[in-house]
Amino acid sequence: MQRYIIRRVVLAIPTVFLVVAFTFSIVRLVPGDVVQIMMSERPYATAADMEAMRRDLGLDRPIPAQFVSYVGDALRGDLGESPWTQRSVTSEIKGRLPITLELGVYSVLIGLLIAIPIGIVAAIRQDTMLDYVARSFAIFALSVPYFVTALALVIFPVIWFGWAPPLKYVGWNEGPVAHLYFFFWPALLLGINSTGSVMRTTRTMMLEVMRQDYIRTAESKGLTERAVVLRHAMKNAMIPVVTLIGLQVGFAISGTLIMEQIFNIPGMGRYFIGAIFSRDYWSVQGVVLVLAIVVVSVNLLVDLMYSVMDPRIRYG
């Protein structure tokens, strides 16, 4: 197991490196750099002033040299400094990452709490009205983008009922109930959007497992339907679903970028989008690096869960 973990971590290093290299290159290919945007606010700035600022920011050096310098600093935990706020990118991310992760965790949990029970019930009651309703719900969840339902929730209840979801961030220390209520609506909409694929995979795997010989044997011994499903079928059916959960984490993190804008959440998403518009290279690179590490780590944990769910799986 230890050798497997070490091997996976070593293999993850080139993945993260390629993500960083791609991000580093692509932000510099976008027309207009941070110096031009900053100097556009100074009508009396000269070309010499722009060159001096590029020199101060290290943008006058060749891109390969900039990349090598950035990687060296990142390995020491220094992700640079935003030229707009003069604040360390590392400190900005430390304050915003927990908020984004919290929203992502809530959305994944809500999605699983909805999708897995519905998928199991739809498989057990195959081709009944309940199954048709569940499959229709899955198609709806897959078809309607989460940002459409989020905008509808923000706009239409105000017009029809004079009510709107909370749009002012409430910290945990300001009240746990208000804090959870603030996260409930964006997490619910993001979670519902991810239920379609999880529900359909759960239903398909449950149907496959329920046809196995050992399930028939358990039923012939007089076990109740609940015992057969929970003790024998569900555990084996959940292995492909766990794989899908790893993919859902990446989806949830990408979804928070839009949700944080709509619901005014001060997380990594708002910080990232603001950095893109202001050409803040260091902030963009830092956010992508941290999120890439999070996604790779979650997928490693998902792989390790296989041996817990199925003792026959061993890592050499």
Summary of the structure (lengths in Angstrom):
residues: 316
radius of gyration: 24.2
end to end distance: 6.6
largest distance: 87.4
contacts: 963
relative contact order: 0.14
helix: 78%
strand: 1%
